[in-house]
Amino acid sequence: MWRYLKAAFLVGVDVPGLGRVPVNALGTAAVTILGFVEPSIWLAGLGVEVALVSSLAFHPRFQKVVDAQAGTRLLQDNRAKRDALVATLPQDLRDRLRALESTSARILSIYQTLGVDAALLEGTQSSLDKLQWIYLKLLIARTHLTHELGADSEVSLQSRIQQIRQSIPAQTESSTALQRSQEATLAILERRLENLRNRDRILRENESDLSRIEAQVELMRENAAIEGKPASVETEIELASDLASPDIYGSQGTLVRDLDEVRR
């Protein structure tokens, strides 16, 4: 209810040359100023303001307008977040995403041309949208794994680990500051080596999942062209990749989480 009251108080009209003017808020400001000259104006103005704001805020038609505007802003905000994610992808991955989106659009175009029932068309569009979102998350994860985790190879890390191991003196009762630092560096490099080995495995799983979605959407297009009717689409697919972990998206984890919340 608070957002309806706020919208009613800030309701405005479009004035040529000035844009949208919040007449109610301006009227309240004028009454406040005049009240310093004649205090009784404050009481009268308060009564008018309460009546006006309440009548608007509790009116069903006004509430529908406010809800529609809020929905539009949310949709625009989500689109902006998605565009921001796409902008982080390297060109080759953006091209893959566009190809999938193009195939999806072709499927819907075929169904529309054939006059498929609106409910079936909406269901197909929803399924394709879900597959595209999963696909985009896989691409974001791939970008993080290949660009944000560093370019060191397994061989170079192993070489550095070996060098540090050889430089660390034999253990003594009281470890020196240098030795403690070397041991800490060694532990970090060993964790990086483990991450690198895991990354290679995760990238293979990632590519398998991307190829699977591409093949599934392409099959939908072929079925649409041959059979002329929507086929059932399995969107609850079992992925090899673990997309539930926010760490896999790197610096884009917050945006992915926000859009995931909206889609639930």
CYANA upper distance limits for C-alpha pairs under 8 A (distance plus 0.5 A):
  1 MET  CA      5 LEU  CA      6.92
  1 MET  CA     57 ALA  CA      8.19
  2 TRP  CA      6 LYS  CA      6.61
  3 ARG  CA      7 ALA  CA      6.50
  4 TYR  CA      8 ALA  CA      6.56
  4 TYR  CA     57 ALA  CA      5.45
  4 TYR  CA     58 PHE  CA      8.16
  4 TYR  CA     63 GLN  CA      6.92
  4 TYR  CA     66 VAL  CA      7.41
  5 LEU  CA      9 PHE  CA      6.69
  5 LEU  CA     53 VAL  CA      6.96
  5 LEU  CA     54 SER  CA      7.61
  5 LEU  CA     56 LEU  CA      8.41
  5 LEU  CA     57 ALA  CA      5.61
  6 LYS  CA     10 LEU  CA      6.75
  7 ALA  CA     11 VAL  CA      6.36
  7 ALA  CA     57 ALA  CA      8.08
  7 ALA  CA     66 VAL  CA      7.63
  8 ALA  CA     53 VAL  CA      5.83
  8 ALA  CA     54 SER  CA      8.35
  8 ALA  CA     56 LEU  CA      6.30
  8 ALA  CA     57 ALA  CA      6.12
  9 PHE  CA     24 ASN  CA      6.52
  9 PHE  CA     25 ALA  CA      6.82
  9 PHE  CA     53 VAL  CA      6.33
 10 LEU  CA     22 PRO  CA      5.95
 10 LEU  CA     23 VAL  CA      8.15
 10 LEU  CA     24 ASN  CA      6.78
 10 LEU  CA     25 ALA  CA      6.41
 11 VAL  CA     22 PRO  CA      6.06
 11 VAL  CA     23 VAL  CA      7.42
 11 VAL  CA     24 ASN  CA      6.86
 11 VAL  CA     25 ALA  CA      8.43
 12 GLY  CA     20 ARG  CA      6.51
 12 GLY  CA     21 VAL  CA      5.54
 12 GLY  CA     22 PRO  CA      4.40
 12 GLY  CA     23 VAL  CA      5.77
 12 GLY  CA     24 ASN  CA      7.42
 13 VAL  CA     20 ARG  CA      5.86
 13 VAL  CA     21 VAL  CA      5.95
 13 VAL  CA     22 PRO  CA      7.17
 13 VAL  CA     23 VAL  CA      7.43
 14 ASP  CA     18 LEU  CA      8.08
 14 ASP  CA     19 GLY  CA      5.80
 14 ASP  CA     20 ARG  CA      4.70
 14 ASP  CA     21 VAL  CA      6.66
 15 VAL  CA     19 GLY  CA      5.73
 15 VAL  CA     20 ARG  CA      6.52
 15 VAL  CA     21 VAL  CA      7.16
 22 PRO  CA     26 LEU  CA      6.73
 23 VAL  CA     27 GLY  CA      6.44
 24 ASN  CA     28 THR  CA      6.75
 25 ALA  CA     29 ALA  CA      6.81
 26 LEU  CA     30 ALA  CA      6.71
 27 GLY  CA     31 VAL  CA      6.71
 28 THR  CA     32 THR  CA      6.67
 28 THR  CA     45 GLY  CA      7.92
 28 THR  CA     49 GLU  CA      8.03
 29 ALA  CA     33 ILE  CA      6.85
 30 ALA  CA     34 LEU  CA      6.69
 31 VAL  CA     35 GLY  CA      6.43
 31 VAL  CA     41 ILE  CA      7.18
 31 VAL  CA     42 TRP  CA      6.96
 31 VAL  CA     45 GLY  CA      6.70
 32 THR  CA     36 PHE  CA      7.59
 32 THR  CA     42 TRP  CA      6.99
 33 ILE  CA     37 VAL  CA      8.13
 34 LEU  CA     38 GLU  CA      6.87
 34 LEU  CA     39 PRO  CA      8.33
 34 LEU  CA     41 ILE  CA      7.46
 35 GLY  CA     39 PRO  CA      4.94
 35 GLY  CA     40 SER  CA      7.27
 35 GLY  CA     41 ILE  CA      5.66
 35 GLY  CA     42 TRP  CA      5.72
 38 GLU  CA     42 TRP  CA      8.44
 39 PRO  CA     43 LEU  CA      7.99
 40 SER  CA     44 ALA  CA      7.05
 41 ILE  CA     45 GLY  CA      6.30
 42 TRP  CA     46 LEU  CA      6.48
 43 LEU  CA     47 GLY  CA      6.86
 44 ALA  CA     48 VAL  CA      6.85
 45 GLY  CA     49 GLU  CA      6.49
 46 LEU  CA     50 VAL  CA      6.58
 47 GLY  CA     51 ALA  CA      6.71
 48 VAL  CA     52 LEU  CA      6.54
 49 GLU  CA     53 VAL  CA      6.45
 50 VAL  CA     54 SER  CA      6.34
 51 ALA  CA     55 SER  CA      6.52
 52 LEU  CA     56 LEU  CA      6.83
 53 VAL  CA     57 ALA  CA      6.43
 54 SER  CA     58 PHE  CA      6.52
 55 SER  CA     59 HIS  CA      6.67
 56 LEU  CA     62 PHE  CA      6.81
 57 ALA  CA     62 PHE  CA      7.28
 57 ALA  CA     63 GLN  CA      7.21
 58 PHE  CA     62 PHE  CA      8.17
 58 PHE  CA     63 GLN  CA      7.67
 59 HIS  CA     63 GLN  CA      6.78
 60 PRO  CA     64 LYS  CA      6.75
 61 ARG  CA     65 VAL  CA      6.94
 62 PHE  CA     66 VAL  CA      6.81
 63 GLN  CA     67 ASP  CA      6.61
 64 LYS  CA     68 ALA  CA      6.57
 65 VAL  CA     69 GLN  CA      6.70
 66 VAL  CA     70 ALA  CA      6.65
 67 ASP  CA     71 GLY  CA      6.59
 68 ALA  CA     72 THR  CA      6.67
 69 GLN  CA     73 ARG  CA      6.74
 70 ALA  CA     74 LEU  CA      6.64
 71 GLY  CA     75 LEU  CA      6.60
 72 THR  CA     76 GLN  CA      6.67
 73 ARG  CA     77 ASP  CA      6.56
 74 LEU  CA     78 ASN  CA      6.62
 75 LEU  CA     79 ARG  CA      6.65
 76 GLN  CA     80 ALA  CA      6.66
 77 ASP  CA     81 LYS  CA      6.79
 78 ASN  CA     82 ARG  CA      6.68
 78 ASN  CA    259 LEU  CA      7.28
 79 ARG  CA     83 ASP  CA      6.57
 80 ALA  CA     84 ALA  CA      6.64
 81 LYS  CA     85 LEU  CA      6.91
 81 LYS  CA    255 LEU  CA      7.04
 81 LYS  CA    259 LEU  CA      8.18
 82 ARG  CA     86 VAL  CA      6.83
 82 ARG  CA    255 LEU  CA      8.50
 82 ARG  CA    259 LEU  CA      8.31
 83 ASP  CA     87 ALA  CA      6.61
 84 ALA  CA     88 THR  CA      7.20
 85 LEU  CA     89 LEU  CA      7.68
 85 LEU  CA    140 ILE  CA      7.86
 85 LEU  CA    252 GLN  CA      7.64
 85 LEU  CA    255 LEU  CA      7.95
 86 VAL  CA     94 ARG  CA      7.33
 86 VAL  CA    136 LEU  CA      8.22
 88 THR  CA    140 ILE  CA      8.38
 89 LEU  CA     93 LEU  CA      6.50
 89 LEU  CA     94 ARG  CA      6.40
 89 LEU  CA    139 LEU  CA      7.87
 89 LEU  CA    140 ILE  CA      7.30
 89 LEU  CA    143 THR  CA      6.96
 90 PRO  CA     94 ARG  CA      6.81
 90 PRO  CA    143 THR  CA      7.98
 91 GLN  CA     95 ASP  CA      6.65
 92 ASP  CA     96 ARG  CA      6.97
 93 LEU  CA     97 LEU  CA      6.80
 93 LEU  CA    139 LEU  CA      7.18
 94 ARG  CA     98 ARG  CA      6.68
 95 ASP  CA     99 ALA  CA      6.65
 96 ARG  CA    100 LEU  CA      6.88
 97 LEU  CA    101 GLU  CA      6.71
 97 LEU  CA    132 GLN  CA      8.46
 97 LEU  CA    135 TYR  CA      8.11
 97 LEU  CA    136 LEU  CA      7.56
 98 ARG  CA    102 SER  CA      6.44
 99 ALA  CA    103 THR  CA      6.77
100 LEU  CA    104 SER  CA      6.71
100 LEU  CA    132 GLN  CA      7.95
100 LEU  CA    214 GLU  CA      7.09
100 LEU  CA    217 VAL  CA      7.95
101 GLU  CA    105 ALA  CA      6.62
101 GLU  CA    132 GLN  CA      7.72
102 SER  CA    106 ARG  CA      6.70
103 THR  CA    107 ILE  CA      6.87
103 THR  CA    217 VAL  CA      7.59
103 THR  CA    218 GLU  CA      7.39
103 THR  CA    221 ARG  CA      7.45
104 SER  CA    108 LEU  CA      7.06
104 SER  CA    128 LEU  CA      6.98
104 SER  CA    217 VAL  CA      7.30
104 SER  CA    221 ARG  CA      8.07
105 ALA  CA    109 SER  CA      6.62
106 ARG  CA    110 ILE  CA      6.72
106 ARG  CA    221 ARG  CA      7.68
107 ILE  CA    111 TYR  CA      6.94
107 ILE  CA    220 MET  CA      7.56
107 ILE  CA    221 ARG  CA      5.66
107 ILE  CA    224 ALA  CA      6.91
108 LEU  CA    112 GLN  CA      6.60
108 LEU  CA    121 LEU  CA      7.68
108 LEU  CA    124 THR  CA      8.24
108 LEU  CA    125 GLN  CA      7.52
109 SER  CA    113 THR  CA      6.65
110 ILE  CA    114 LEU  CA      6.77
110 ILE  CA    224 ALA  CA      7.17
110 ILE  CA    225 ALA  CA      7.52
110 ILE  CA    228 GLY  CA      8.21
111 TYR  CA    115 GLY  CA      6.74
111 TYR  CA    116 VAL  CA      5.91
111 TYR  CA    121 LEU  CA      7.48
111 TYR  CA    224 ALA  CA      7.52
111 TYR  CA    228 GLY  CA      7.52
111 TYR  CA    229 LYS  CA      7.33
111 TYR  CA    230 PRO  CA      7.86
112 GLN  CA    116 VAL  CA      6.50
112 GLN  CA    121 LEU  CA      8.16
114 LEU  CA    228 GLY  CA      7.44
116 VAL  CA    120 LEU  CA      7.38
116 VAL  CA    121 LEU  CA      6.88
116 VAL  CA    229 LYS  CA      7.50
117 ASP  CA    121 LEU  CA      6.70
118 ALA  CA    122 GLU  CA      6.56
119 ALA  CA    123 GLY  CA      6.72
120 LEU  CA    124 THR  CA      6.71
120 LEU  CA    230 PRO  CA      7.53
121 LEU  CA    125 GLN  CA      6.66
121 LEU  CA    230 PRO  CA      8.05
122 GLU  CA    126 SER  CA      6.63
123 GLY  CA    127 SER  CA      6.74
124 THR  CA    128 LEU  CA      6.67
124 THR  CA    230 PRO  CA      7.43
124 THR  CA    233 VAL  CA      8.05
125 GLN  CA    129 ASP  CA      6.56
126 SER  CA    130 LYS  CA      6.78
127 SER  CA    131 LEU  CA      6.83
127 SER  CA    233 VAL  CA      7.11
127 SER  CA    234 GLU  CA      8.42
127 SER  CA    235 THR  CA      6.81
128 LEU  CA    132 GLN  CA      6.62
128 LEU  CA    217 VAL  CA      8.26
129 ASP  CA    133 TRP  CA      6.75
130 LYS  CA    134 ILE  CA      6.85
130 LYS  CA    235 THR  CA      7.38
131 LEU  CA    135 TYR  CA      6.57
131 LEU  CA    213 ILE  CA      7.52
131 LEU  CA    235 THR  CA      6.84
132 GLN  CA    136 LEU  CA      6.57
133 TRP  CA    137 LYS  CA      6.77
134 ILE  CA    138 LEU  CA      6.79
135 TYR  CA    139 LEU  CA      6.84
135 TYR  CA    210 LEU  CA      6.84
135 TYR  CA    213 ILE  CA      7.60
136 LEU  CA    140 ILE  CA      6.71
137 LYS  CA    141 ALA  CA      6.64
137 LYS  CA    243 LEU  CA      7.95
137 LYS  CA    249 TYR  CA      8.27
137 LYS  CA    256 VAL  CA      7.90
138 LEU  CA    142 ARG  CA      6.62
138 LEU  CA    206 ASN  CA      6.94
138 LEU  CA    209 ASP  CA      8.31
138 LEU  CA    210 LEU  CA      7.45
138 LEU  CA    243 LEU  CA      8.04
139 LEU  CA    143 THR  CA      6.68
140 ILE  CA    144 HIS  CA      6.85
140 ILE  CA    249 TYR  CA      6.45
140 ILE  CA    252 GLN  CA      8.07
141 ALA  CA    145 LEU  CA      6.68
141 ALA  CA    248 ILE  CA      5.95
141 ALA  CA    249 TYR  CA      5.19
141 ALA  CA    250 GLY  CA      7.95
142 ARG  CA    146 THR  CA      6.60
142 ARG  CA    203 LEU  CA      7.23
142 ARG  CA    206 ASN  CA      7.47
143 THR  CA    147 HIS  CA      6.20
143 THR  CA    148 GLU  CA      7.82
144 HIS  CA    148 GLU  CA      5.36
144 HIS  CA    149 LEU  CA      7.21
144 HIS  CA    248 ILE  CA      7.56
144 HIS  CA    249 TYR  CA      6.40
144 HIS  CA    250 GLY  CA      6.08
144 HIS  CA    251 SER  CA      8.33
145 LEU  CA    149 LEU  CA      6.21
145 LEU  CA    199 ARG  CA      7.02
145 LEU  CA    203 LEU  CA      7.91
145 LEU  CA    248 ILE  CA      7.99
146 THR  CA    150 GLY  CA      7.98
146 THR  CA    151 ALA  CA      8.35
147 HIS  CA    151 ALA  CA      7.94
148 GLU  CA    250 GLY  CA      7.79
152 ASP  CA    156 SER  CA      6.82
152 ASP  CA    157 LEU  CA      7.21
153 SER  CA    157 LEU  CA      6.88
153 SER  CA    196 LEU  CA      8.27
154 GLU  CA    158 GLN  CA      6.64
154 GLU  CA    193 LEU  CA      6.93
154 GLU  CA    196 LEU  CA      7.33
154 GLU  CA    197 ARG  CA      8.03
155 VAL  CA    159 SER  CA      6.67
156 SER  CA    160 ARG  CA      6.84
157 LEU  CA    161 ILE  CA      6.67
157 LEU  CA    189 LEU  CA      7.30
157 LEU  CA    192 ARG  CA      8.41
157 LEU  CA    193 LEU  CA      6.84
158 GLN  CA    162 GLN  CA      6.66
158 GLN  CA    193 LEU  CA      7.93
159 SER  CA    163 GLN  CA      6.78
160 ARG  CA    164 ILE  CA      6.82
160 ARG  CA    189 LEU  CA      8.42
161 ILE  CA    165 ARG  CA      6.71
161 ILE  CA    186 LEU  CA      6.62
161 ILE  CA    189 LEU  CA      7.02
161 ILE  CA    190 GLU  CA      7.67
162 GLN  CA    166 GLN  CA      6.75
163 GLN  CA    167 SER  CA      6.79
164 ILE  CA    168 ILE  CA      6.73
164 ILE  CA    182 GLN  CA      7.26
164 ILE  CA    186 LEU  CA      7.15
165 ARG  CA    186 LEU  CA      7.99
168 ILE  CA    179 GLN  CA      6.69
168 ILE  CA    182 GLN  CA      7.28
168 ILE  CA    183 GLU  CA      8.16
169 PRO  CA    179 GLN  CA      7.82
171 GLN  CA    175 SER  CA      7.62
175 SER  CA    179 GLN  CA      6.67
175 SER  CA    180 ARG  CA      7.05
176 THR  CA    180 ARG  CA      6.79
177 ALA  CA    181 SER  CA      6.68
178 LEU  CA    182 GLN  CA      6.69
179 GLN  CA    183 GLU  CA      6.61
180 ARG  CA    184 ALA  CA      6.67
181 SER  CA    185 THR  CA      6.70
182 GLN  CA    186 LEU  CA      6.59
183 GLU  CA    187 ALA  CA      6.74
184 ALA  CA    188 ILE  CA      6.84
185 THR  CA    189 LEU  CA      6.71
186 LEU  CA    190 GLU  CA      6.64
187 ALA  CA    191 ARG  CA      6.81
188 ILE  CA    192 ARG  CA      6.73
189 LEU  CA    193 LEU  CA      6.62
190 GLU  CA    194 GLU  CA      6.80
191 ARG  CA    195 ASN  CA      6.67
192 ARG  CA    196 LEU  CA      6.59
193 LEU  CA    197 ARG  CA      6.80
194 GLU  CA    198 ASN  CA      6.66
195 ASN  CA    199 ARG  CA      6.40
196 LEU  CA    200 ASP  CA      6.95
197 ARG  CA    201 ARG  CA      7.25
198 ASN  CA    202 ILE  CA      6.60
199 ARG  CA    203 LEU  CA      6.44
200 ASP  CA    204 ARG  CA      6.89
201 ARG  CA    205 GLU  CA      6.90
202 ILE  CA    206 ASN  CA      6.47
202 ILE  CA    241 SER  CA      7.28
203 LEU  CA    207 GLU  CA      6.64
204 ARG  CA    208 SER  CA      6.78
205 GLU  CA    209 ASP  CA      6.82
205 GLU  CA    240 ALA  CA      5.93
205 GLU  CA    241 SER  CA      6.18
206 ASN  CA    210 LEU  CA      6.76
206 ASN  CA    240 ALA  CA      7.67
206 ASN  CA    241 SER  CA      6.26
207 GLU  CA    211 SER  CA      6.61
208 SER  CA    212 ARG  CA      6.65
208 SER  CA    240 ALA  CA      8.11
209 ASP  CA    213 ILE  CA      6.86
209 ASP  CA    239 LEU  CA      6.65
209 ASP  CA    240 ALA  CA      7.04
209 ASP  CA    241 SER  CA      7.63
210 LEU  CA    214 GLU  CA      6.76
211 SER  CA    215 ALA  CA      6.58
212 ARG  CA    216 GLN  CA      6.64
213 ILE  CA    217 VAL  CA      6.69
214 GLU  CA    218 GLU  CA      6.63
215 ALA  CA    219 LEU  CA      6.58
216 GLN  CA    220 MET  CA      6.87
217 VAL  CA    221 ARG  CA      6.91
218 GLU  CA    222 GLU  CA      6.85
219 LEU  CA    223 ASN  CA      6.61
220 MET  CA    224 ALA  CA      6.56
220 MET  CA    230 PRO  CA      8.40
220 MET  CA    231 ALA  CA      7.51
221 ARG  CA    225 ALA  CA      6.75
222 GLU  CA    226 ILE  CA      6.57
223 ASN  CA    227 GLU  CA      5.89
223 ASN  CA    228 GLY  CA      7.48
223 ASN  CA    229 LYS  CA      8.02
223 ASN  CA    230 PRO  CA      8.20
223 ASN  CA    231 ALA  CA      7.65
224 ALA  CA    228 GLY  CA      5.23
224 ALA  CA    229 LYS  CA      6.19
224 ALA  CA    230 PRO  CA      6.85
224 ALA  CA    231 ALA  CA      8.23
243 LEU  CA    248 ILE  CA      7.62
246 PRO  CA    250 GLY  CA      7.88
246 PRO  CA    253 GLY  CA      5.80
246 PRO  CA    254 THR  CA      8.36
246 PRO  CA    257 ARG  CA      7.86
247 ASP  CA    253 GLY  CA      7.21
248 ILE  CA    253 GLY  CA      8.09
249 TYR  CA    253 GLY  CA      5.34
249 TYR  CA    256 VAL  CA      8.18
252 GLN  CA    256 VAL  CA      6.87
253 GLY  CA    257 ARG  CA      6.59
254 THR  CA    258 ASP  CA      6.69
255 LEU  CA    259 LEU  CA      6.83
256 VAL  CA    260 ASP  CA      6.54
257 ARG  CA    261 GLU  CA      6.71
258 ASP  CA    262 VAL  CA      7.08
259 LEU  CA    263 ARG  CA      6.85
260 ASP  CA    264 ARG  CA      6.99
